[in-house]
């Protein structure tokens, strides 16, 4: 009996043309794969007609609007995973972003997953390990319950000297006492006010993990994850008030599940601009060969505007044609 196909669940919010290019590449490299797209309704508009000629694309209905650093990024994943679990038959699920691209034939990657002794491939670690994150990062992110502060729309009109004074006052306030935190966030996200939590979630044996919200997991592991979320609403409530819960929510659930066999490998080639960077950097054309030699099935991030020739090099190596129209795969 043959295995169910692999699902590639893509979370996107910008660059419609590059999303189409990614979907086309996956379809050519894996004619039987399932492709589902969750596109942030608050992002750049995505015209579904652009995907005509690419067979078997599933668009997640009622997509969730996301905000950088907020729990809505977790909600996007939960919504997409639940819809796929209820509507599609698949053996493995791999989550991707719109700036991800294949680096090897996907038939080899999918055969690797089918042969694997593991249920899950993720990157995870003890969130309080100072080797992984700078000291104080996990405490700041997860040991306070955060609430949004009102925006001040005219901050750009405040003199620079006063802005620097306010910043120094905030730093002094945070260091002077252990109970409260004021944390400004980048990317126009509202500033958060944090109140020290009285206890951690779930129990003392539940290891709070950090990592990346990039998942490669079989259907059994996916269903166990969703069952945990349903059985432990306190974990969702706890994470909703954290900073950057996307870097802890799923990896903590999976790493604490003793029934799952987990490999600490996210199976991605990621170019990091510096240690502890918040996000990966664009892979330039002259770095593509290094990415291809990595053995990773996917790389990120690729940007067809900043480095347009990088994807062309990969297409040529993998035999991806830009205008192919493959036959419709089974659903």
QUICORNOR-V918258 format. One record per backbone hydrogen bond with DSSP energy under -1.0 kcal/mol. CO is the residue of the C=O (numbers start at 0). NH is the residue of the N-H. Records with the same first field share a line. If there is no record, write none. Layout:
CO = NH  NH
//
This chain:
4 = 90
5 = 33
6 = 93
7 = 35
8 = 95
9 = 37
10 = 97
11 = 39
12 = 43
14 = 18
15 = 19
16 = 20
17 = 21
18 = 22
19 = 23
20 = 24
21 = 25
22 = 26
23 = 27
24 = 28
25 = 29
29 = 32
33 = 7
34 = 57
35 = 9
36 = 59
37 = 11
39 = 42
46 = 49
47 = 50
48 = 51
50 = 53
57 = 36
66 = 69
68 = 243
69 = 72
70 = 74
71 = 75
72 = 76
73 = 77
74 = 78
75 = 79
76 = 80
77 = 81
78 = 82
79 = 83
80 = 84
81 = 85
82 = 86
83 = 87
90 = 218
91 = 6
92 = 216
93 = 8
95 = 10
96 = 99
98 = 301
100 = 298
104 = 108
105 = 109
106 = 110
107 = 111
108 = 112
109 = 113
110 = 114
111 = 115
118 = 217
119 = 262
122 = 211
124 = 209
125 = 128
128 = 131  132
133 = 136
135 = 139
136 = 140
137 = 141
138 = 142
140 = 242
142 = 196
144 = 194
146 = 192
151 = 154
153 = 156
154 = 157
158 = 162
159 = 163
160 = 164
161 = 165
162 = 166
163 = 167
164 = 168
165 = 169
166 = 170
167 = 171
168 = 172
169 = 173
170 = 174
171 = 175
178 = 195
180 = 193
182 = 191
185 = 188
190 = 148
191 = 182
192 = 146
193 = 180
194 = 144
200 = 202
202 = 205
207 = 126
209 = 124
211 = 213
214 = 94
215 = 120
216 = 92
217 = 221
218 = 222
219 = 223
220 = 224
221 = 225
222 = 226
223 = 227
224 = 228
225 = 229
226 = 230
227 = 231
231 = 234
232 = 236
233 = 237
234 = 238
235 = 239
238 = 241
240 = 145
243 = 246
244 = 247  248
247 = 251
248 = 252
249 = 253
250 = 254
251 = 255
253 = 256
256 = 259
260 = 118  119
262 = 121  264
268 = 299
270 = 280
273 = 276
283 = 286
284 = 287
286 = 290
287 = 291
288 = 292
296 = 102
297 = 268
298 = 100
299 = 270
300 = 282
302 = 306
306 = 309
308 = 312
309 = 313
310 = 314
311 = 315
312 = 316
313 = 317
314 = 318  319
//
